[in-house]
Structures are given as C-alpha cells and as structure tokens.
C-alpha cells in the first residue's frame, strides 16, 4: 500500500490556486504572504478548499515530502529563504517560478544547503488549459529522480529537459520575450489605433499578414491578461530582461515590455468591459485623466 505524499504549496495565486485544487486529494499544506488579509484571493482559495492554517512558510514546509514554490518571479529566492528552516533533508523542492537562470541557480544553492533536493521547473503553457497536466520542463541533477513522483501526483506533462540548472528557465524566459512582448505591442498598437479610429483596419491587415488567427479575439485576450496579471507579468519580464542581459544582449524590448505591463495593471478596472473597443476606451479615458492630473501637479 503506497504512502500518501505530503505536499507543501507556497503561493496561491493563478498557478498555485490551480495546483491547490488539483492536489487537494493529497495531504496539503499552504502558505501565502497574503494570508494576512482574510479577503485576499489566496485566503479565499484556502478557505474554499478547507486547507489547514499554518503560522509561517517554514511551518507549512515542515515534514513535507514535496515543496512546490509558485510565487511571483521577484520572490523566488526570498520564498526559498522563508521555507528553508522547515525543509526536510531529502525533500524535493520544485521551483515553478518564472525567474532567470541566475536567479534559479542562486535559489538552488540556498535549497541544497538545507539537504533538500532542488528541481528547476517551468510551465510552458497557460496553466488554465491543462492545469496540473500542463507541459513542464524539469532541470537540475534531481530532475530525473523527481519525474516518477511528478507523474504520480498529476504532473503528467512534465519531462526532463536538462541535467543542469538554467536551460529550462532560459527557454521559458525567451518564450516570455515573445508572448509578453506581443501583449505589450498589441496594447500599444490598439490604444493608438482606437484614438485614430482605425483599429478594425489594423486588425484586418494583421489577419492578412498572419492568416488563420482571429486578431480581434487575440488582442482582447492579451490585453485582458495584462490588465489582470500585469504586475506579475512585469516581474517576469524583468527576469527575462536579466536573462537577455546575461547573454550579452541589451534587453531593450524586454525592459520596455515590463514597463508597459506595469502600466497596464494600473487600469484593471477596464476588465469589466467585454467589448474590445469599450475596453480600449476605458483604458484611454483613465490614462488621459491620470495624465491631466500629473500635468496640474
């Protein structure tokens, strides 16, 4: 008879919340810094799933066989530091965060010093599609040993990508330059086109240039993602910029994308509009109001 694995999940945001639902049949402990606010989304998720209350990240990690870190990119190393006192020697530490190779390597050193086994992991598609079965690239010297356990708890899309720590994250960061960059470009293009009343013509021309894609639907989807998750995406793009810089390339596009994603997150109120034109108008109206206020200060 197999023994149930004890799992600790750090972070109950978009990725962590999805994993918490899919791992709910396992002995599961969680921690999120936003648990201090009883009305925060992580607190609501914890209560909805009736998960136990822990007093700290280290307490949540104590005695866990698997620790999964699913926080924002900038908190990757800090999250590991907060868990370190509770990590059990031999436990797998699965780092799902969208961070640069250098950040992952620094976090790995911190985790390995406790005797736990660090596994680099990156999700290569939106988590909402296949959920825990999403494609995940694993890296590091413990990746192959973790793979059967990963499959057993539901990570059926996981595969070993590299025996070294860094290549898997480099893959994710290079992908993010394209995906998050396209979100930023569509945002800037559509807001400008709406000002001139030509967004439909621009979108039609894109359909001619890239056939088979509904560019109006794609623009609305990508701008909506930025409105909802822009702050987290900006953190990821700063890590992407660091990855580009570490390759000896000036991260001009990635840095600009991070600024646009940060800006877009400040206009989340526009999300309640389901029509692309109305959404763009709401963003433009709020942005114009802010600009006017800044000019009078």
PyMOL commands that set and color helices and strands:
alter all, ss='L'
color gray80, all
select helices_A, chain A and resi 14-22+33-36+41-48+57-61+73-86+101-112+127-133+143-152+167-196+199-209+215-246+252-265+268-272+276-296
alter helices_A, ss='H'
color red, helices_A
select strands_A, chain A and resi 7-10+28-31+66-69+92-95+117-123+136-139+158-162
alter strands_A, ss='S'
color yellow, strands_A
deselect
rebuild
show_as cartoon
